[in-house]
Amino acid sequence: MQRRAVAVYVAFFVLIATASYALIATAEEPTITLEDADFELSEGEEFSVGDQTYTITEIEETEDEEGGGMTFGGTIEWVEEDVEMTELWSDGDTVEIDDTTWEVQIDDDEEPTSFSLVEVLDRQAILEADPDAGNETVEQDGEEFVVVDSNGDQELVPVDEYFDEPATITYSEGDSFVYNDQTVTVSEVTDSDVTLTWIQDETMTEDLQQGGMIELADGNEYLTFFPGENTVMLTQDTTEYDQQVEAQHQFSDRVTGLNYTIVTSLLLVFSLIAFAFLPSRY
């Protein structure tokens, strides 16, 4: 009688597990689609919002590391015109201008308004280019010399006499000069730093992510959606997308619940079978 009752319960829980599995096997996960998106674009395609032109420079598909299928991403690029750029030079820094190395030297005033660029001589290159001079300087009695071959005799020439006086250029606040192919202006000089400013166009980029938001030139935020390979959609209306995402979450929750039901039912089946074959005391 005991085993007959167990058989009934076993059949009941097996039926529950089977029905749950059937529901999972036949259920179709809701898909996300967008209708009437503001923009539907391919890789390399341009579009305009206001006075700004954008380019979708990349759309890529990668395999989800967690085994959840494929994930999409991309990159959007645009050029912002007339952007004010700045660069800071500190006292003692070296900079390259016209293939020449210069040292920044700020005037020793309490409130400086100018600075100098002092040429940094490449002494090693100068020595190596002179066939009559040694490739290294020597020091005697605390003074540095260049060994020069003069008519077969070696002569010690003080470095200050051998090397030319380095060139010096002085700039004040408001002065302009060419640096890195840009006309820069000395906007501020302090006792420790020099601030250079200039105007140029700047290329901007931003990553696009599935379901992410991006703000464009019109001040509005657009939802990013990748419907498939090599296509991205941008839309301001997120209501439809949010509803479909919620439907997917509900589907996932239900599948998780059914899986839990299957596992629980099978555990009860095995437990009941084990109890049915326990030896009776009576």
Secondary structure, DSSP 8 states (H G I E B T S, - for coil): -HHHHHHHHHHHHHHHHHHHHHHHHH--------SS-SEEE-TT-EEEETTEEEEEEEEEEEE-TTSS-EEEEEEEEEEEEEEEEEEEEETT-EEEETTEEEEEEE--SSS--EEEEEE---HHHHHHH-TTEEEEEEEETTEEEEEEEETTEEEEEEHHHHS----EEEEETT-EEEETTEEEEEEEE-SSEEEEEEEEEEEEEEEEETT-EEE-TTS-EEEEEEEETTEEEEES--HHHHHHHHHHHHHHHHHHHHHHHHHHHHHHHHHHHHHHTS----
